Structure formats: structure tokens, C-alpha cells
Amino acid sequence: MPGSSAIENDLMREMKKVGVKLSREMLSKCIAMVTNHNLTPQNIANVWDVFSLNSQAENLTPDNWSSFRVALDREIAKTPLATSSSKKKAAAVVSRSAMGKRTSSTTGSTGASGATPSAESNASKKVKRERSSPQPDSQLEQIVNGNIMSSPQKNSDGDESSSLALVTPPKSNTGTSKSANAMLYSQRKNAGETILTYNPRNLAPVESNVESGRTCVISQPFASHLSGSYKYMTDGNRHQSLDRHLQSMTERMIESHGISISSEQENGGAKDVEDNKDSKESATFEHVGVLRQSQQTNIGRICNVAHDGKLNETSLLLEGTRHGSNGARIELVLKDVSNYCLFQGQIVAVKGVNSNGRKMVATQVMEGLDCKGQEDMDKSPKEMFGTHGLKVYAVAGPYTTSSDLKYEPLADLMVLVAEEKPDVVLMMGPFVDMRNEIVNNGEDLVLEYEGGAKTHVCYEQFFAAKIAAELENMYEDDPDLKTQFILVPSMDDAVAEPVYPQPPLENPLEKVIQDFPDTEDMPYGSLCLNNIETVGGKRLPKNAEDRRVHLVPNPCTIKINEVTIGFTSLDAYMHMSTESITKLPVGNRLQTLAEQFIKQRSYYPIFPAPSGNGKEFNLDVTKMEAFSMPVQPDILILPSLLTCTATCIAKETTFVNPGHLVKGSYGGTYAILDIHPIKSEILEKSEEEEISHSVSDRIRVEVRRI
């Protein structure tokens, strides 16, 4: 087979990077997958990396090949197939039952501009939300399976007629497969199943907020996160931001780990070691690149010798600050280090010997800041502690299956919210998913009104029809509903800025364009989120804390009463898993990876950002402070494609991976966090004005299938 030796060498090299030595039998199977299915050796290695984490497999053997082949088939399904450039795009017709066509109260047809009574009197307000049950004989299905799309046409008098006059481009031959995929979600048999419970104190679930009338206060007290959009194409001096961050972490790590500093470095005098009661376990601090025959401690950033490719033990470099070491880089040798977890961009303190100024033989690696438990945690005044518990839903998109735009999983979620009435629902994007087959193919988004009329809409109007209107209906059905929603954008969102960190969701246009027909109830370019605040005759709140829907940046650290919660919709957990090299006891890897976010005090500590296999995204390091972690949160939520997890990390933080609400054409998972109130005797006995939250002792986490 031509080129087989090159493929063999590449496979052996890539699999060795993820800790696998292939037997001849497994090597031949992998070569066959590469040559027959348009995969690369790096694809095989990346799929194995994720597969081994989820299955706890240590090596690829004939026993686990069948399961691994299933994972490879999923990767093959993601590989884009070549399509003809002459194929015409099809219109994505989406039913919208919750938004009816406005009609005049005196005539049977609308005017030329569609102007009718206010949105509050819209007949669609009386229509309940769509449920998951499919209706194959509906008008929508007839239009999707055919080649025509109705659209209101204006006659010579300016009135709209109901004739089906507009003909759309032919539908692509994918209708049958998409319908079959959609059935996978509606025919699921494990809805509501609990797949994970984390309950170290054997606590009962917090009762639903039905009759208690309890309220919670959601605030954003940390100013480091983004509060609005910014110009991200200015291409500032990235090296200055990186060096500032390294310098800041160096100072904090010296204090955190009790690393001794010679008086020569502080005052330029003799090399007397500064008296530090914690310095016995750490060698004296030196800048990177300083040669010495005795032990020393360097603090720097982990780098890779190769600009491209995955980090490994033989390609490790330690980069120092520009001020202290002129940006010097030295080689790291870790043969004497028993435990480590390293990745590019990580700030570490390395204890070892650098006898020639170019290579350090390490004996210990300290990864980021030391987690000291409750001493490190954020504290709150006593009056912020509530007397009732909190029930929080943590949900990550997408909110519809990959093959349609019906948003059935979102409708099912809203039914659960209406029944359970949690205090807060944390909804992380994507809301209009750019990876959805219809959106990704550039097909037109078309909304169908109850009267049969249809209209083309932009992404923002589509968000208003499928997301904002769904929330609006929640409060219309129950005006006294106490549940508050938190909306977080995603890097895959069509309605959000495409650069990380992301500002909160906002209308892209300052002024609403009124001249687009059939969109009066959804102004062009508007997300229509303010409509939610005025449902039930309420006025638009002046204070952000009084809103029903809170728009926050990605990432963000918020407070719900006294509880500090940090989250990001980016799958940073998966990136950490695929980009890191570890030497750890069996079973500790996933927990150690999650702790790196706390130790690095960053929601995305990896630099440079990975590329390939769907992981590429735009990272603006000049805004590094905006994705820093201002405090160690009580709860850290990182939705990921990795196995759902809930555990205690860094001594006091509860880490939760709720998964995603939808996984392809199948239903996914979401998390329910029950946080019990702190005991009253603790508040009474404490003499301090501010006390620790101790959330890890009063939390219960449950992950369920939608």
C-alpha cells in the first residue's frame, strides 16, 4: 500500500503522545481506518484520548476495539463531505406557534404595513408552548417535504392575501434523514433518568419555590469581567498582557507557596535568605535561566518547543518574565518528578537544579496557586445569607437537535421549570447554534405564523421567536413566577460576538429598523428580551438586580445571595484534557484537570489556544483579565462533552459538569443544584461581620437526562 509506512510512523508517533503503544494487530486496524475513512493519525489519537478518559482504558486492545470503533464512527460522521457547489440552498421552515400573525380587530386582513394592536394583545399570547410530540401531518411537514413556501402577498389595495405565491429553491435531498434523526429525540425512553448524584452530606432536595415566596438576589460584584462589547480587532501588544499576567502570578505564587527570596534580589545585597516559616520546603527563588549548582525555584510559563503539535515530556520549556529573565526559555527535565499535570500557558513553580543556565532538572513542580481551603474563599456579610435554600438549574446548549430547528428539548425544559419552579435557571449557549446542520449550511431561516404566513428572519429575530418568546410565555402563564434566568453566550452562537471573552448578549443595532414587513412583533436585529420584563403589566426595572432575565458575559463570576458561582460555556474542560500531559495516580486525572482552573485563577489558562478537530476559536489574550477568576468560587460549572461530573475540588469548591441538553440528535443532560441554608447557630455564634460560605457542606447535585 503506497504511503503505508508514513501513515504507520505518524500513527505510532501520535498515539505515543497520548500514552499508547500500538500492537501490530491494532496498528493495522488503525491504518485501515485512516486510509478508508478520510481520518488522520491525529484524529485517531484525539478520539482515543477522550475515549480513554470516559472508559478508563489504559491501552488499545482487541477487547476494547469494538467500543473504540464506535467512537471513531462518530468522528467519521463529523467529517464534512464534499458537496457540489451548484447545490441550491433550501429554506429552513420553522413553525412558530407562540407568535401569531397580527390581525385587525375590525377586518379579516391586516394592512399594508401589518400594523395591528400592541404585542400584549397579540392573539398568539393565548397559545401554549409547543410540546415534544411530533405532528407529521401538520402544514409545516407538508411544506418541508414539498418545494413551496407560502408567504403573505400584498394585493393592489395593500392588503395581504393568503395565496401560496412565493416559490423557494428546491429542498435538498436530506428531508428523510433529518426526520429520522428528529425521531431519535422524541422516541427517547430514558427521559428524566438520574445519571449522577453528588450528595456527600446526605441532604434532601430543596423544596420547589411554589408557596414559600422566597426570592434571591443575583449580582455581578466582580468588575474584571466584560460589561459590554469592545473592539477586538485592534491587535494590541499581546506580549505585554502575557508578561503582566506572568509577573502577577509570580508574585502571588511566591506568597502562596512560601517561596524564600534572597536579600540580593530584594535589596541588591548579600545572598541572605529572607526569613519565612514556610520556606523549608522550597528552594530560594531565582529568575529563569540563572545557573546554580544548588537547588533553586523558578516560576514561569510552560511552553512547547514546537510551534505546532501536542506537548510531550521531551518538548517542555519554561519561559520567564521579560523584567526578571529577559523572556529566557530553558528546557525542563521531569524524570525525577513523581506527579504533574502540565499544559501550554500554565504558570508553574519548578524546584530543581540548573547547572548550565539552559536546562533545569526538576525535582518538584508546583502548579499555580496553593489552595488553602476556606482561607482562600470569598466571604460575605451575614445579612446576605438567606434563611431558605436555593434550587438552581444549570443547562448548556444547544437547545435543539442538530438536524432541525424545532427546539423540542427547550420546550421540555420549560415544562420542567414551570413544574419545579427553581429559584434560578442558568442557561448557557449556544442558543442559535452555528454547528446546527441547517444554520451551518447557510439555509434561510423562515418562521411560520399560525395563519400559515411565513417570513424570512435574521438570527436575532429567530432568537426572539424561539428563546425570548419561550421565556415570555413562562411569565405570561404564571405572572407571579419567582424563577430568574441567567443567559450566557457561547462561541458557537450566531447572535453573540465570535471572540473569547464574550460580552453579554445585546441587540446588534442601536436603532430598530421598522421597514421590514411581517416583523413588527420582532423588530429586525432585536433579541426582544425587554419584552420578558414587561409581561403581566410590569414596568421595565431600573436596577439590573430586579430583572427576570440577567445577561452576563462569558465567562462570568456571579453571586446568588451569598453563593459565588463561576462558569463559562466554552468547553475548556475538554481542551484541558486533550492539551495536557499528566503523570498521576490512576483515577485522579479528571479531578486534577478541573483543579487547574482554580490554581491558575483563570477560566481559560491554556495558551496558545488549540486548533483543529473543531476546537479552534478566537482567543483575545489582551483581555486576559476578563477571563480571569477573581476569587475561588463556591461552585464551578464547566459544561463539557466529557463525562458528567460533580465533585469537590481544591478543598472547598464544588465542580459540576452538567453536560449538554442535546447531543447531536439525542437528548442530553442538565444539572440540579440544591443549596441548603447555612445553620442559624453558625451565624449567631460567629463574631465576624463576614463569614465563609461553606457551600461544599450544604450542597446536593443531581444530573438528569432531559
Secondary structure, DSSP 8 states (H G I E B T S, - for coil): -TTHHHHHHHHHHHHHHTT----HHHHHHHHHHHHHTT--HHHHHHHHHHHHHHH---S--TTTHHHHHHHHHHHHHHS-----TT----EEEEE-TTS-----SSSSS--TT---S-GGG-GGGGS----S---TTSHHHHHHHSSB--B-EE-TTS-EE--B--B-----TTHHHHHHHHHHHHT-S-TT-EEEEE-TT-------SSSS-----EE---TTS--S-----S---HHHHHHHHHHHHHHHHHHHHT--BBHHHHHSS---B---TTGGGS--B--TT--EEEEEEEEEEEEESSSSS---GGGEEEE--HHHHTT-EEEEE-TT-S-EEE-TT-EEEEEEEESSSSEEEEEEEEESS---GGGTB-EEEGGG--SS-EEEEEEES--S-TT----HHHHHHHHHHHHH--SEEEEES-SSBTTSHHHHTT-EEEEE-TTS-EEE--HHHHHIIIIIHHHHHHHHH-TT---EEEEE--TTBTTS-SEESB-----S-SS-B--STT-TTS-BT----HHHHTTTS----SSGGG-SEEE--BSEEEEETTEEEEE-SS-HHHHHHHH-EEE--TT-HHHHHHHHHHHHTBS---SS---STT---EE-GGGGGGGB-SSB-SEEE---SS--EEEEETTTEEEEE---SEETTEE-EEEEEEE----HHHHHH--SSEEE--GGGSEEEEEEE-
